Amino acid sequence: MASITLEYDGRNMAIKKALDLILYLGARVAQPKTKKTNALDEALLEVEKGEIVKCSGVDDMFNRLENSCL
């Protein structure tokens, strides 16, 4: 099955009517595919958002984890 991506002026009534006709003839609107993120992409997003925590050592890390669960 082929797919087409269109950009058009939403105020143009002729294009809207043409699209309505195409949909009436059996075409369907496909939902945009969501991109699966892997662990690396999630980690990079956390860094961009500033959601990282710096710990001085392993003991500090476990203390912060315990405190965040309370």
PyMOL Python script that loads the backbone (N, CA, C, O; Angstrom):
from pymol import cmd

cmd.read_pdbstr("""\
ATOM      1  N   MET A   1       0.845  -1.171   0.000  1.00  0.00           N
ATOM      2  CA  MET A   1       0.000   0.000   0.000  1.00  0.00           C
ATOM      3  C   MET A   1       0.893   1.237   0.000  1.00  0.00           C
ATOM      4  O   MET A   1       1.873   1.290   0.743  1.00  0.00           O
ATOM      5  N   ALA A   2       0.578   2.194  -0.795  1.00  0.00           N
ATOM      6  CA  ALA A   2       1.342   3.437  -0.904  1.00  0.00           C
ATOM      7  C   ALA A   2       0.792   4.463   0.076  1.00  0.00           C
ATOM      8  O   ALA A   2      -0.376   4.413   0.462  1.00  0.00           O
ATOM      9  N   SER A   3       1.642   5.377   0.464  1.00  0.00           N
ATOM     10  CA  SER A   3       1.190   6.459   1.341  1.00  0.00           C
ATOM     11  C   SER A   3       1.672   7.787   0.773  1.00  0.00           C
ATOM     12  O   SER A   3       2.691   7.860   0.085  1.00  0.00           O
ATOM     13  N   ILE A   4       0.914   8.829   1.079  1.00  0.00           N
ATOM     14  CA  ILE A   4       1.213  10.172   0.598  1.00  0.00           C
ATOM     15  C   ILE A   4       1.142  11.122   1.782  1.00  0.00           C
ATOM     16  O   ILE A   4       0.220  11.048   2.595  1.00  0.00           O
ATOM     17  N   THR A   5       2.109  12.005   1.875  1.00  0.00           N
ATOM     18  CA  THR A   5       2.093  13.052   2.887  1.00  0.00           C
ATOM     19  C   THR A   5       1.807  14.372   2.187  1.00  0.00           C
ATOM     20  O   THR A   5       2.491  14.731   1.228  1.00  0.00           O
ATOM     21  N   LEU A   6       0.808  15.087   2.658  1.00  0.00           N
ATOM     22  CA  LEU A   6       0.400  16.333   2.016  1.00  0.00           C
ATOM     23  C   LEU A   6       0.553  17.510   2.959  1.00  0.00           C
ATOM     24  O   LEU A   6       0.326  17.401   4.164  1.00  0.00           O
ATOM     25  N   GLU A   7       0.940  18.627   2.390  1.00  0.00           N
ATOM     26  CA  GLU A   7       0.899  19.903   3.091  1.00  0.00           C
ATOM     27  C   GLU A   7       0.064  20.827   2.217  1.00  0.00           C
ATOM     28  O   GLU A   7       0.329  20.970   1.024  1.00  0.00           O
ATOM     29  N   TYR A   8      -0.941  21.452   2.812  1.00  0.00           N
ATOM     30  CA  TYR A   8      -1.810  22.321   2.023  1.00  0.00           C
ATOM     31  C   TYR A   8      -2.373  23.410   2.906  1.00  0.00           C
ATOM     32  O   TYR A   8      -2.334  23.324   4.133  1.00  0.00           O
ATOM     33  N   ASP A   9      -2.894  24.433   2.263  1.00  0.00           N
ATOM     34  CA  ASP A   9      -3.528  25.541   2.969  1.00  0.00           C
ATOM     35  C   ASP A   9      -4.918  25.082   3.397  1.00  0.00           C
ATOM     36  O   ASP A   9      -5.762  24.794   2.548  1.00  0.00           O
ATOM     37  N   GLY A  10      -5.159  25.012   4.671  1.00  0.00           N
ATOM     38  CA  GLY A  10      -6.426  24.529   5.199  1.00  0.00           C
ATOM     39  C   GLY A  10      -7.606  25.412   4.847  1.00  0.00           C
ATOM     40  O   GLY A  10      -8.752  24.987   4.993  1.00  0.00           O
ATOM     41  N   ARG A  11      -7.359  26.624   4.389  1.00  0.00           N
ATOM     42  CA  ARG A  11      -8.448  27.530   4.022  1.00  0.00           C
ATOM     43  C   ARG A  11      -8.889  27.358   2.578  1.00  0.00           C
ATOM     44  O   ARG A  11      -9.913  27.908   2.173  1.00  0.00           O
ATOM     45  N   ASN A  12      -8.125  26.596   1.793  1.00  0.00           N
ATOM     46  CA  ASN A  12      -8.435  26.395   0.387  1.00  0.00           C
ATOM     47  C   ASN A  12      -9.556  25.364   0.262  1.00  0.00           C
ATOM     48  O   ASN A  12      -9.340  24.174   0.497  1.00  0.00           O
ATOM     49  N   MET A  13     -10.735  25.817  -0.102  1.00  0.00           N
ATOM     50  CA  MET A  13     -11.910  24.944  -0.164  1.00  0.00           C
ATOM     51  C   MET A  13     -11.810  23.911  -1.281  1.00  0.00           C
ATOM     52  O   MET A  13     -12.332  22.805  -1.139  1.00  0.00           O
ATOM     53  N   ALA A  14     -11.154  24.246  -2.383  1.00  0.00           N
ATOM     54  CA  ALA A  14     -11.019  23.296  -3.489  1.00  0.00           C
ATOM     55  C   ALA A  14     -10.197  22.080  -3.053  1.00  0.00           C
ATOM     56  O   ALA A  14     -10.545  20.944  -3.374  1.00  0.00           O
ATOM     57  N   ILE A  15      -9.135  22.317  -2.341  1.00  0.00           N
ATOM     58  CA  ILE A  15      -8.304  21.198  -1.868  1.00  0.00           C
ATOM     59  C   ILE A  15      -9.073  20.374  -0.840  1.00  0.00           C
ATOM     60  O   ILE A  15      -9.004  19.145  -0.850  1.00  0.00           O
ATOM     61  N   LYS A  16      -9.802  21.043   0.044  1.00  0.00           N
ATOM     62  CA  LYS A  16     -10.598  20.306   1.036  1.00  0.00           C
ATOM     63  C   LYS A  16     -11.623  19.406   0.352  1.00  0.00           C
ATOM     64  O   LYS A  16     -11.803  18.252   0.743  1.00  0.00           O
ATOM     65  N   LYS A  17     -12.287  19.930  -0.661  1.00  0.00           N
ATOM     66  CA  LYS A  17     -13.283  19.130  -1.387  1.00  0.00           C
ATOM     67  C   LYS A  17     -12.616  17.955  -2.099  1.00  0.00           C
ATOM     68  O   LYS A  17     -13.154  16.848  -2.107  1.00  0.00           O
ATOM     69  N   ALA A  18     -11.449  18.190  -2.696  1.00  0.00           N
ATOM     70  CA  ALA A  18     -10.720  17.118  -3.380  1.00  0.00           C
ATOM     71  C   ALA A  18     -10.311  16.034  -2.381  1.00  0.00           C
ATOM     72  O   ALA A  18     -10.409  14.845  -2.686  1.00  0.00           O
ATOM     73  N   LEU A  19      -9.863  16.426  -1.215  1.00  0.00           N
ATOM     74  CA  LEU A  19      -9.494  15.446  -0.188  1.00  0.00           C
ATOM     75  C   LEU A  19     -10.714  14.674   0.306  1.00  0.00           C
ATOM     76  O   LEU A  19     -10.645  13.465   0.527  1.00  0.00           O
ATOM     77  N   ASP A  20     -11.818  15.371   0.473  1.00  0.00           N
ATOM     78  CA  ASP A  20     -13.050  14.687   0.869  1.00  0.00           C
ATOM     79  C   ASP A  20     -13.456  13.650  -0.169  1.00  0.00           C
ATOM     80  O   ASP A  20     -13.906  12.559   0.180  1.00  0.00           O
ATOM     81  N   LEU A  21     -13.297  13.992  -1.442  1.00  0.00           N
ATOM     82  CA  LEU A  21     -13.618  13.056  -2.515  1.00  0.00           C
ATOM     83  C   LEU A  21     -12.693  11.834  -2.473  1.00  0.00           C
ATOM     84  O   LEU A  21     -13.144  10.697  -2.617  1.00  0.00           O
ATOM     85  N   ILE A  22     -11.424  12.080  -2.277  1.00  0.00           N
ATOM     86  CA  ILE A  22     -10.460  10.974  -2.205  1.00  0.00           C
ATOM     87  C   ILE A  22     -10.792  10.058  -1.023  1.00  0.00           C
ATOM     88  O   ILE A  22     -10.728   8.835  -1.148  1.00  0.00           O
ATOM     89  N   LEU A  23     -11.142  10.641   0.109  1.00  0.00           N
ATOM     90  CA  LEU A  23     -11.506   9.835   1.281  1.00  0.00           C
ATOM     91  C   LEU A  23     -12.804   9.077   1.024  1.00  0.00           C
ATOM     92  O   LEU A  23     -12.951   7.937   1.465  1.00  0.00           O
ATOM     93  N   TYR A  24     -13.731   9.689   0.326  1.00  0.00           N
ATOM     94  CA  TYR A  24     -14.998   9.035  -0.005  1.00  0.00           C
ATOM     95  C   TYR A  24     -14.774   7.822  -0.915  1.00  0.00           C
ATOM     96  O   TYR A  24     -15.499   6.831  -0.830  1.00  0.00           O
ATOM     97  N   LEU A  25     -13.771   7.913  -1.778  1.00  0.00           N
ATOM     98  CA  LEU A  25     -13.479   6.830  -2.713  1.00  0.00           C
ATOM     99  C   LEU A  25     -12.758   5.652  -2.063  1.00  0.00           C
ATOM    100  O   LEU A  25     -12.524   4.637  -2.719  1.00  0.00           O
ATOM    101  N   GLY A  26     -12.409   5.772  -0.803  1.00  0.00           N
ATOM    102  CA  GLY A  26     -11.840   4.624  -0.108  1.00  0.00           C
ATOM    103  C   GLY A  26     -10.479   4.830   0.504  1.00  0.00           C
ATOM    104  O   GLY A  26      -9.963   3.932   1.169  1.00  0.00           O
ATOM    105  N   ALA A  27      -9.886   5.978   0.303  1.00  0.00           N
ATOM    106  CA  ALA A  27      -8.604   6.227   0.955  1.00  0.00           C
ATOM    107  C   ALA A  27      -8.842   6.366   2.454  1.00  0.00           C
ATOM    108  O   ALA A  27      -9.951   6.678   2.888  1.00  0.00           O
ATOM    109  N   ARG A  28      -7.815   6.139   3.224  1.00  0.00           N
ATOM    110  CA  ARG A  28      -7.963   6.282   4.673  1.00  0.00           C
ATOM    111  C   ARG A  28      -6.841   7.156   5.215  1.00  0.00           C
ATOM    112  O   ARG A  28      -5.771   7.263   4.616  1.00  0.00           O
ATOM    113  N   VAL A  29      -7.100   7.766   6.333  1.00  0.00           N
ATOM    114  CA  VAL A  29      -6.104   8.613   6.978  1.00  0.00           C
ATOM    115  C   VAL A  29      -5.300   7.733   7.923  1.00  0.00           C
ATOM    116  O   VAL A  29      -5.849   7.136   8.848  1.00  0.00           O
ATOM    117  N   ALA A  30      -4.018   7.658   7.687  1.00  0.00           N
ATOM    118  CA  ALA A  30      -3.141   6.841   8.525  1.00  0.00           C
ATOM    119  C   ALA A  30      -2.679   7.655   9.721  1.00  0.00           C
ATOM    120  O   ALA A  30      -2.381   8.844   9.604  1.00  0.00           O
ATOM    121  N   GLN A  31      -2.624   7.015  10.847  1.00  0.00           N
ATOM    122  CA  GLN A  31      -2.128   7.667  12.046  1.00  0.00           C
ATOM    123  C   GLN A  31      -0.607   7.737  11.965  1.00  0.00           C
ATOM    124  O   GLN A  31       0.028   6.801  11.480  1.00  0.00           O
ATOM    125  N   PRO A  32      -0.017   8.831  12.431  1.00  0.00           N
ATOM    126  CA  PRO A  32       1.444   8.925  12.391  1.00  0.00           C
ATOM    127  C   PRO A  32       2.072   7.839  13.255  1.00  0.00           C
ATOM    128  O   PRO A  32       1.599   7.536  14.350  1.00  0.00           O
ATOM    129  N   LYS A  33       3.140   7.267  12.737  1.00  0.00           N
ATOM    130  CA  LYS A  33       3.820   6.206  13.475  1.00  0.00           C
ATOM    131  C   LYS A  33       4.629   6.817  14.602  1.00  0.00           C
ATOM    132  O   LYS A  33       5.341   7.803  14.413  1.00  0.00           O
ATOM    133  N   THR A  34       4.510   6.219  15.770  1.00  0.00           N
ATOM    134  CA  THR A  34       5.283   6.694  16.905  1.00  0.00           C
ATOM    135  C   THR A  34       6.637   6.000  16.900  1.00  0.00           C
ATOM    136  O   THR A  34       6.741   4.800  16.644  1.00  0.00           O
ATOM    137  N   LYS A  35       7.649   6.765  17.182  1.00  0.00           N
ATOM    138  CA  LYS A  35       8.991   6.226  17.187  1.00  0.00           C
ATOM    139  C   LYS A  35       9.270   5.590  18.539  1.00  0.00           C
ATOM    140  O   LYS A  35       9.092   6.220  19.581  1.00  0.00           O
ATOM    141  N   LYS A  36       9.709   4.333  18.514  1.00  0.00           N
ATOM    142  CA  LYS A  36      10.071   3.670  19.756  1.00  0.00           C
ATOM    143  C   LYS A  36      11.401   4.227  20.240  1.00  0.00           C
ATOM    144  O   LYS A  36      12.367   4.316  19.483  1.00  0.00           O
ATOM    145  N   THR A  37      11.434   4.595  21.502  1.00  0.00           N
ATOM    146  CA  THR A  37      12.685   5.101  22.046  1.00  0.00           C
ATOM    147  C   THR A  37      13.395   3.981  22.781  1.00  0.00           C
ATOM    148  O   THR A  37      12.772   3.179  23.477  1.00  0.00           O
ATOM    149  N   ASN A  38      14.680   3.940  22.619  1.00  0.00           N
ATOM    150  CA  ASN A  38      15.464   2.953  23.348  1.00  0.00           C
ATOM    151  C   ASN A  38      16.051   3.616  24.595  1.00  0.00           C
ATOM    152  O   ASN A  38      15.843   4.808  24.823  1.00  0.00           O
ATOM    153  N   ALA A  39      16.772   2.857  25.386  1.00  0.00           N
ATOM    154  CA  ALA A  39      17.287   3.360  26.656  1.00  0.00           C
ATOM    155  C   ALA A  39      18.256   4.520  26.448  1.00  0.00           C
ATOM    156  O   ALA A  39      18.276   5.461  27.242  1.00  0.00           O
ATOM    157  N   LEU A  40      19.047   4.463  25.402  1.00  0.00           N
ATOM    158  CA  LEU A  40      20.003   5.535  25.146  1.00  0.00           C
ATOM    159  C   LEU A  40      19.283   6.835  24.819  1.00  0.00           C
ATOM    160  O   LEU A  40      19.660   7.894  25.322  1.00  0.00           O
ATOM    161  N   ASP A  41      18.252   6.768  23.982  1.00  0.00           N
ATOM    162  CA  ASP A  41      17.485   7.967  23.648  1.00  0.00           C
ATOM    163  C   ASP A  41      16.820   8.557  24.886  1.00  0.00           C
ATOM    164  O   ASP A  41      16.796   9.776  25.055  1.00  0.00           O
ATOM    165  N   GLU A  42      16.280   7.701  25.752  1.00  0.00           N
ATOM    166  CA  GLU A  42      15.658   8.180  26.985  1.00  0.00           C
ATOM    167  C   GLU A  42      16.689   8.853  27.885  1.00  0.00           C
ATOM    168  O   GLU A  42      16.409   9.890  28.486  1.00  0.00           O
ATOM    169  N   ALA A  43      17.873   8.268  27.978  1.00  0.00           N
ATOM    170  CA  ALA A  43      18.929   8.851  28.808  1.00  0.00           C
ATOM    171  C   ALA A  43      19.356  10.213  28.263  1.00  0.00           C
ATOM    172  O   ALA A  43      19.568  11.150  29.033  1.00  0.00           O
ATOM    173  N   LEU A  44      19.483  10.328  26.948  1.00  0.00           N
ATOM    174  CA  LEU A  44      19.861  11.611  26.359  1.00  0.00           C
ATOM    175  C   LEU A  44      18.789  12.669  26.581  1.00  0.00           C
ATOM    176  O   LEU A  44      19.109  13.839  26.791  1.00  0.00           O
ATOM    177  N   LEU A  45      17.523  12.274  26.536  1.00  0.00           N
ATOM    178  CA  LEU A  45      16.441  13.223  26.829  1.00  0.00           C
ATOM    179  C   LEU A  45      16.490  13.684  28.278  1.00  0.00           C
ATOM    180  O   LEU A  45      16.240  14.855  28.563  1.00  0.00           O
ATOM    181  N   GLU A  46      16.811  12.776  29.197  1.00  0.00           N
ATOM    182  CA  GLU A  46      16.928  13.153  30.605  1.00  0.00           C
ATOM    183  C   GLU A  46      18.056  14.154  30.801  1.00  0.00           C
ATOM    184  O   GLU A  46      17.918  15.101  31.575  1.00  0.00           O
ATOM    185  N   VAL A  47      19.167  13.954  30.108  1.00  0.00           N
ATOM    186  CA  VAL A  47      20.285  14.887  30.211  1.00  0.00           C
ATOM    187  C   VAL A  47      19.876  16.247  29.675  1.00  0.00           C
ATOM    188  O   VAL A  47      20.195  17.267  30.286  1.00  0.00           O
ATOM    189  N   GLU A  48      19.174  16.286  28.542  1.00  0.00           N
ATOM    190  CA  GLU A  48      18.726  17.554  27.963  1.00  0.00           C
ATOM    191  C   GLU A  48      17.782  18.298  28.902  1.00  0.00           C
ATOM    192  O   GLU A  48      17.828  19.525  28.988  1.00  0.00           O
ATOM    193  N   LYS A  49      16.928  17.558  29.605  1.00  0.00           N
ATOM    194  CA  LYS A  49      15.964  18.175  30.511  1.00  0.00           C
ATOM    195  C   LYS A  49      16.577  18.531  31.853  1.00  0.00           C
ATOM    196  O   LYS A  49      15.949  19.221  32.656  1.00  0.00           O
ATOM    197  N   GLY A  50      17.799  18.069  32.109  1.00  0.00           N
ATOM    198  CA  GLY A  50      18.457  18.343  33.387  1.00  0.00           C
ATOM    199  C   GLY A  50      17.959  17.456  34.505  1.00  0.00           C
ATOM    200  O   GLY A  50      17.996  17.853  35.670  1.00  0.00           O
ATOM    201  N   GLU A  51      17.493  16.267  34.179  1.00  0.00           N
ATOM    202  CA  GLU A  51      16.943  15.358  35.176  1.00  0.00           C
ATOM    203  C   GLU A  51      17.983  14.361  35.695  1.00  0.00           C
ATOM    204  O   GLU A  51      17.625  13.299  36.204  1.00  0.00           O
ATOM    205  N   ILE A  52      19.259  14.700  35.568  1.00  0.00           N
ATOM    206  CA  ILE A  52      20.289  13.787  36.036  1.00  0.00           C
ATOM    207  C   ILE A  52      20.696  14.167  37.457  1.00  0.00           C
ATOM    208  O   ILE A  52      20.531  15.314  37.873  1.00  0.00           O
ATOM    209  N   VAL A  53      21.222  13.210  38.188  1.00  0.00           N
ATOM    210  CA  VAL A  53      21.654  13.427  39.563  1.00  0.00           C
ATOM    211  C   VAL A  53      23.111  12.993  39.665  1.00  0.00           C
ATOM    212  O   VAL A  53      23.476  11.902  39.226  1.00  0.00           O
ATOM    213  N   LYS A  54      23.935  13.852  40.244  1.00  0.00           N
ATOM    214  CA  LYS A  54      25.343  13.511  40.426  1.00  0.00           C
ATOM    215  C   LYS A  54      25.540  13.048  41.857  1.00  0.00           C
ATOM    216  O   LYS A  54      25.133  13.722  42.803  1.00  0.00           O
ATOM    217  N   CYS A  55      26.167  11.898  42.003  1.00  0.00           N
ATOM    218  CA  CYS A  55      26.429  11.328  43.324  1.00  0.00           C
ATOM    219  C   CYS A  55      27.933  11.267  43.544  1.00  0.00           C
ATOM    220  O   CYS A  55      28.711  11.109  42.603  1.00  0.00           O
ATOM    221  N   SER A  56      28.325  11.395  44.807  1.00  0.00           N
ATOM    222  CA  SER A  56      29.756  11.362  45.120  1.00  0.00           C
ATOM    223  C   SER A  56      30.286   9.934  45.166  1.00  0.00           C
ATOM    224  O   SER A  56      31.492   9.715  45.055  1.00  0.00           O
ATOM    225  N   GLY A  57      29.411   8.983  45.327  1.00  0.00           N
ATOM    226  CA  GLY A  57      29.842   7.586  45.362  1.00  0.00           C
ATOM    227  C   GLY A  57      28.636   6.667  45.414  1.00  0.00           C
ATOM    228  O   GLY A  57      27.489   7.106  45.335  1.00  0.00           O
ATOM    229  N   VAL A  58      28.925   5.378  45.550  1.00  0.00           N
ATOM    230  CA  VAL A  58      27.861   4.376  45.570  1.00  0.00           C
ATOM    231  C   VAL A  58      26.981   4.546  46.803  1.00  0.00           C
ATOM    232  O   VAL A  58      25.758   4.431  46.719  1.00  0.00           O
ATOM    233  N   ASP A  59      27.607   4.820  47.949  1.00  0.00           N
ATOM    234  CA  ASP A  59      26.818   5.000  49.179  1.00  0.00           C
ATOM    235  C   ASP A  59      25.864   6.184  49.046  1.00  0.00           C
ATOM    236  O   ASP A  59      24.705   6.110  49.453  1.00  0.00           O
ATOM    237  N   ASP A  60      26.366   7.272  48.474  1.00  0.00           N
ATOM    238  CA  ASP A  60      25.520   8.452  48.261  1.00  0.00           C
ATOM    239  C   ASP A  60      24.366   8.110  47.322  1.00  0.00           C
ATOM    240  O   ASP A  60      23.238   8.553  47.542  1.00  0.00           O
ATOM    241  N   MET A  61      24.635   7.330  46.283  1.00  0.00           N
ATOM    242  CA  MET A  61      23.594   6.947  45.330  1.00  0.00           C
ATOM    243  C   MET A  61      22.499   6.144  46.021  1.00  0.00           C
ATOM    244  O   MET A  61      21.314   6.418  45.832  1.00  0.00           O
ATOM    245  N   PHE A  62      22.897   5.138  46.835  1.00  0.00           N
ATOM    246  CA  PHE A  62      21.890   4.329  47.518  1.00  0.00           C
ATOM    247  C   PHE A  62      21.113   5.145  48.543  1.00  0.00           C
ATOM    248  O   PHE A  62      19.915   4.925  48.716  1.00  0.00           O
ATOM    249  N   ASN A  63      21.763   6.076  49.222  1.00  0.00           N
ATOM    250  CA  ASN A  63      21.058   6.947  50.162  1.00  0.00           C
ATOM    251  C   ASN A  63      20.019   7.799  49.442  1.00  0.00           C
ATOM    252  O   ASN A  63      18.903   7.961  49.934  1.00  0.00           O
ATOM    253  N   ARG A  64      20.377   8.344  48.280  1.00  0.00           N
ATOM    254  CA  ARG A  64      19.418   9.151  47.519  1.00  0.00           C
ATOM    255  C   ARG A  64      18.258   8.296  47.022  1.00  0.00           C
ATOM    256  O   ARG A  64      17.111   8.744  47.024  1.00  0.00           O
ATOM    257  N   LEU A  65      18.549   7.065  46.595  1.00  0.00           N
ATOM    258  CA  LEU A  65      17.478   6.174  46.148  1.00  0.00           C
ATOM    259  C   LEU A  65      16.528   5.835  47.287  1.00  0.00           C
ATOM    260  O   LEU A  65      15.311   5.834  47.102  1.00  0.00           O
ATOM    261  N   GLU A  66      17.077   5.547  48.467  1.00  0.00           N
ATOM    262  CA  GLU A  66      16.235   5.238  49.627  1.00  0.00           C
ATOM    263  C   GLU A  66      15.384   6.440  50.001  1.00  0.00           C
ATOM    264  O   GLU A  66      14.204   6.281  50.314  1.00  0.00           O
ATOM    265  N   ASN A  67      15.950   7.629  49.977  1.00  0.00           N
ATOM    266  CA  ASN A  67      15.210   8.831  50.359  1.00  0.00           C
ATOM    267  C   ASN A  67      14.128   9.180  49.338  1.00  0.00           C
ATOM    268  O   ASN A  67      13.093   9.738  49.702  1.00  0.00           O
ATOM    269  N   SER A  68      14.355   8.858  48.073  1.00  0.00           N
ATOM    270  CA  SER A  68      13.353   9.188  47.065  1.00  0.00           C
ATOM    271  C   SER A  68      12.155   8.245  47.134  1.00  0.00           C
ATOM    272  O   SER A  68      11.070   8.582  46.662  1.00  0.00           O
ATOM    273  N   CYS A  69      12.351   7.068  47.721  1.00  0.00           N
ATOM    274  CA  CYS A  69      11.253   6.108  47.830  1.00  0.00           C
ATOM    275  C   CYS A  69      10.360   6.363  49.035  1.00  0.00           C
ATOM    276  O   CYS A  69       9.274   5.792  49.132  1.00  0.00           O
ATOM    277  N   LEU A  70      10.796   7.199  49.936  1.00  0.00           N
ATOM    278  CA  LEU A  70       9.997   7.462  51.151  1.00  0.00           C
ATOM    279  C   LEU A  70       8.862   8.378  50.903  1.00  0.00           C
ATOM    280  O   LEU A  70       8.107   8.689  51.824  1.00  0.00           O
TER     281      LEU A  70
END
""", "prot")
cmd.dss("prot")
cmd.show_as("cartoon", "prot")
cmd.util.cbc("prot")
cmd.orient("prot")
